């Protein structure tokens, strides 16, 4: 049994990672992050802490394992792909790793890989753009250092589908 307060303190004190929790409960890292968010917590990357922003009383004494349903498991092939990516990119801070694999998708593309790990950076030019809230909420899920890679890969994928890029 792991209470929410013990789990959050463990993450903040770097005693346990999101990846280790995901492995322990046999779910994806994204599932763990979503469960924490549903409890009313937001990650403050500047201070490396979870802040409670919920409206009800803080659920510190809730057993976290009761929040993980057996239906939230990834298909075996996606779990394998996620673990292969994690194994091949051991330099990534696993507490910041994310996975957006869903039960609908059976392949891992460049965008999924970027959500899981960083990529060699190419020469870049800064441009500012306005984003709609729904798109921005997805971009904001990844750590700051991966945002440009995610946007580049998402646009590259669309441009290739349209025949604008090889």
N, C-alpha and C positions, 0 to 999 in steps of 0.2 A: 504494500500500500504506500503510495506516495502522495502526500498532501500537496496542494497547489503551492503553498508558501515554501515548502521544502524544494520543490521542483524549480520554481522561479529563482530562489536564492542560489540553487546549484548552478543554474544557467548564468546568472549575473556574476557569480564568483568563479566562473569557468571551471567548475568541478564536474559538470556534465554538459554535453552539447545537444543541440536539437537532433543531430544525426544519431547520437547514442539513444536518445529517447525514442526516436522513430524505430530504431532497430529493436529496442526493448519491447515496444508495443506492436511490432510488425506492421507498421504503417509508413507512409511517406513523411519526409520532413515537412512538406507543405501541410499535411494533415495536422501535425503537431502545432505548427504556427497558427493555423486557422482555429484550432481548439483554444489556444491561448488568447487569440483575438476575440473569440466568442465569449470568453469569460470576462471580457472588458478591459484587457490589457493592450497597450501599444508599446512597441519597442522604441526607446529613445537612443538612437545610435551615437549621439554625442556623448552621453553619459554611460552608455552600455548598460542600461537598466530597463526593466519593464515598468511602465507607469499605469496605474489603474485609472481608467477614464470612464468606467461603467457608472450607471445611475443607481444601481442597487448596492447593498453592502458588499464589500470586497469578499470574494469567495476563497479566502485563504485556507480554510479547514476542509475543503472539498477534496475527496480522493480523486486525483487526476485520472487514474485508470478507469473509473466509472464513466468518464466522458468519451472514451475511445470505444466506438462500436465495432463489432466484427464485420459490418458491412462496408467499412471505410478502407479495407485493404486494397492495395493495387493488384492488378493481375500479375502473375508470376513473371511474365516476360518483361513488364515494365519495371518491376522491382529489380530484376537482374540488370537491366539497362541502367537504372539509377545507381546501383551499387558498382557497376563497372565504371561509370563516369566518376563516381566519388573515389574509387580506387586509383584511377589514372590521374587524378588531380589532387594529390594529397597535400599540396601546398595551399589549398583553399581553406579559409577559416570555416570549419564545418558548422559553426553556430550561425553563420550567415547564409549557408547553402539553402537553396529552395528548389522545389520540384513542382512543376505544374502538370505532371502526368495525370491524365484523367482516364476513366474507364472507357471512354469513347475512342481515344487514340491508342494505336498499338505500335507506333513508331516514334522514335525520338529524333527530332530534327534539330537544326542549329539553334533555334530559339530555346528549345528545351535544354540543350547543352549549356547555353549561356545563363539560363536561370539556375543551372546547377554549378557552373564554374566559369572563371574568366577565360579570355582568349588573348593571344598575342595582340597587342595594340598596333594598329597601323597609323600612318601619319593622318592626322585629323584636322578639320577646320571647324571652328565653332560657329553655329547658327542658332538663333533663338526662335522657337516656335510656340504657338499656343496649342494646348491640348484640351480636349473635352474631359470632363470629370471621370467618365467610365474608363477611358484609355489611360489617363494619368494614374488612376487607382492601381492599375496593373503594373505600370512602370515603377510606381513607388514601392511595390512589394519587394523589389530587388535592392541589394545594397548599392549605395551611391556609385561606387567604382564600376559597377556593371551596367548602369543605365544606358550609356552611349552604345555599348555593344549590343544590348537588347534592341534598342531602337534601330540601329543599323541592320541587324539581322532580320528584324521583322520587315523593314522596308525592302531589304534585298530579296527576301522570299517573295513578297508581292510583286516586285519588279521582274523577277525571273519568271513567275507565273504569267505575267503579261507580255513576256518576250522582250522586255526592255534591257535585260542584262543576260549575259551568257552564264 
